[in-house]
Amino acid sequence: QVQLVESGGGLVQAGGSLRLSCAASGSISGINDMGWYRQAPGKQRELVARISSGGRTNYADSVKGRFSISRDYAKSTVYLQMNSLKPEDTAVFYCNAHVVIRGSEYNLWGQGTQVTVSS
């Protein structure tokens, strides 16, 4: 079974840091883009950061300079380092990956991990 498993969420005070991890597992031939999205209560899911297979990154304006996305190709894992966290960063964070399975590309989502930033 192909899946994305996230870890690293939790409760942190404003100004603190957290690191999220997301590992892809299963019979995957390859992984193209990977990324992180978030959804706050009452709001739509939004892009936080993405990283291409070639390492090109893009970020939401609201997190530029504070968050950093990276990936370990050997471990099929994507990370999100979050610094200078603000209460408005509170949300469920979802990992996303475009994976290749037997020649076809699929859009996978993780189960979500809660990030809560207290003021």
GUNU-331821 format. One record per residue (C-alpha): residue in three letters; x negated, y, z. Coordinates in steps of 0.001 Angstrom, whole numbers, m for minus. Layout:
<nodes>
r=ala | east=X | north=Y | up=Z .
...
</nodes>
This chain:
<nodes>
r=gln | east=0 | north=0 | up=0 .
r=val | east=m1398 | north=3390 | up=m1012 .
r=gln | east=m1039 | north=6055 | up=1637 .
r=leu | east=m2441 | north=9267 | up=3055 .
r=val | east=m3129 | north=9264 | up=6788 .
r=glu | east=m3594 | north=12589 | up=8552 .
r=ser | east=m5158 | north=13392 | up=11897 .
r=gly | east=m6426 | north=16327 | up=13888 .
r=gly | east=m3354 | north=18393 | up=14668 .
r=gly | east=m2527 | north=19653 | up=18122 .
r=leu | east=m2051 | north=22623 | up=20400 .
r=val | east=m4616 | north=25410 | up=20468 .
r=gln | east=m4759 | north=28968 | up=21750 .
r=ala | east=m4891 | north=31896 | up=19381 .
r=gly | east=m8412 | north=32430 | up=18146 .
r=gly | east=m9242 | north=28756 | up=18473 .
r=ser | east=m10145 | north=26154 | up=15879 .
r=leu | east=m8862 | north=22815 | up=14650 .
r=arg | east=m10037 | north=20404 | up=11988 .
r=leu | east=m7543 | north=18318 | up=10049 .
r=ser | east=m8491 | north=15143 | up=8217 .
r=cys | east=m6614 | north=13145 | up=5605 .
r=ala | east=m7796 | north=9801 | up=4300 .
r=ala | east=m6421 | north=8032 | up=1265 .
r=ser | east=m6278 | north=4259 | up=1401 .
r=gly | east=m5113 | north=1434 | up=m824 .
r=ser | east=m5764 | north=348 | up=m4405 .
r=ile | east=m6706 | north=3743 | up=m5803 .
r=ser | east=m8744 | north=4055 | up=m9007 .
r=gly | east=m9496 | north=7716 | up=m8444 .
r=ile | east=m8330 | north=10936 | up=m6833 .
r=asn | east=m7900 | north=14225 | up=m8634 .
r=asp | east=m6769 | north=17304 | up=m6683 .
r=met | east=m6339 | north=17106 | up=m2915 .
r=gly | east=m4817 | north=19758 | up=m738 .
r=trp | east=m3019 | north=20918 | up=2355 .
r=tyr | east=430 | north=22449 | up=2609 .
r=arg | east=2364 | north=23628 | up=5632 .
r=gln | east=5961 | north=24134 | up=6608 .
r=ala | east=7035 | north=26325 | up=9487 .
r=pro | east=10518 | north=26037 | up=11023 .
r=gly | east=13115 | north=27590 | up=8746 .
r=lys | east=10623 | north=28194 | up=5956 .
r=gln | east=9714 | north=26488 | up=2717 .
r=arg | east=6628 | north=24345 | up=2365 .
r=glu | east=3719 | north=26434 | up=1118 .
r=leu | east=253 | north=25828 | up=m219 .
r=val | east=m2565 | north=26376 | up=2259 .
r=ala | east=m5591 | north=25188 | up=257 .
r=arg | east=m6496 | north=22842 | up=m2593 .
r=ile | east=m9710 | north=21328 | up=m3871 .
r=ser | east=m10173 | north=19822 | up=m7312 .
r=ser | east=m12084 | north=16678 | up=m8176 .
r=gly | east=m14925 | north=18968 | up=m9225 .
r=gly | east=m14933 | north=20823 | up=m5919 .
r=arg | east=m13174 | north=24008 | up=m7024 .
r=thr | east=m11118 | north=25468 | up=m4201 .
r=asn | east=m8237 | north=27879 | up=m3852 .
r=tyr | east=m6570 | north=29284 | up=m768 .
r=ala | east=m3435 | north=31069 | up=257 .
r=asp | east=m4162 | north=34740 | up=876 .
r=ser | east=m3033 | north=34372 | up=4482 .
r=val | east=m5839 | north=31917 | up=5313 .
r=lys | east=m8723 | north=33213 | up=3210 .
r=gly | east=m11816 | north=33743 | up=5314 .
r=arg | east=m10409 | north=31654 | up=8185 .
r=phe | east=m9772 | north=28193 | up=6694 .
r=ser | east=m12117 | north=26015 | up=4687 .
r=ile | east=m11231 | north=22917 | up=2669 .
r=ser | east=m13719 | north=20200 | up=1807 .
r=arg | east=m13718 | north=16576 | up=750 .
r=asp | east=m15800 | north=13454 | up=1162 .
r=tyr | east=m15556 | north=11598 | up=m2133 .
r=ala | east=m17049 | north=8377 | up=m761 .
r=lys | east=m14451 | north=8270 | up=2024 .
r=ser | east=m11524 | north=9518 | up=m105 .
r=thr | east=m10964 | north=12088 | up=2614 .
r=val | east=m10078 | north=15757 | up=2588 .
r=tyr | east=m10668 | north=18099 | up=5526 .
r=leu | east=m9259 | north=21444 | up=6566 .
r=gln | east=m11346 | north=23444 | up=8995 .
r=met | east=m9156 | north=26097 | up=10591 .
r=asn | east=m10787 | north=28928 | up=12518 .
r=ser | east=m9426 | north=32091 | up=14121 .
r=leu | east=m6013 | north=30502 | up=14353 .
r=lys | east=m2985 | north=32737 | up=14809 .
r=pro | east=479 | north=31971 | up=16204 .
r=glu | east=1868 | north=32420 | up=12692 .
r=asp | east=m213 | north=29419 | up=11590 .
r=thr | east=2087 | north=27192 | up=13653 .
r=ala | east=3594 | north=24621 | up=11291 .
r=val | east=3625 | north=21009 | up=10226 .
r=phe | east=651 | north=20519 | up=7927 .
r=tyr | east=951 | north=18015 | up=5082 .
r=cys | east=m1831 | north=16439 | up=3082 .
r=asn | east=m1295 | north=16054 | up=m660 .
r=ala | east=m3263 | north=14135 | up=m3264 .
r=his | east=m2946 | north=13321 | up=m6929 .
r=val | east=m4152 | north=9740 | up=m7067 .
r=val | east=m4754 | north=7441 | up=m10016 .
r=ile | east=m3413 | north=3900 | up=m9729 .
r=arg | east=m3808 | north=1500 | up=m12660 .
r=gly | east=m4156 | north=4356 | up=m15125 .
r=ser | east=m1208 | north=6452 | up=m13932 .
r=glu | east=m1306 | north=9538 | up=m11717 .
r=tyr | east=903 | north=9783 | up=m8647 .
r=asn | east=1616 | north=12683 | up=m6307 .
r=leu | east=1277 | north=11467 | up=m2708 .
r=trp | east=2142 | north=13164 | up=587 .
r=gly | east=1022 | north=12409 | up=4094 .
r=gln | east=3420 | north=12124 | up=7017 .
r=gly | east=2535 | north=15537 | up=8414 .
r=thr | east=695 | north=16668 | up=11514 .
r=gln | east=1868 | north=19382 | up=13887 .
r=val | east=m321 | north=22409 | up=14508 .
r=thr | east=833 | north=24731 | up=17282 .
r=val | east=m990 | north=27971 | up=18077 .
r=ser | east=m63 | north=29656 | up=21331 .
r=ser | east=m437 | north=33373 | up=21905 .
</nodes>
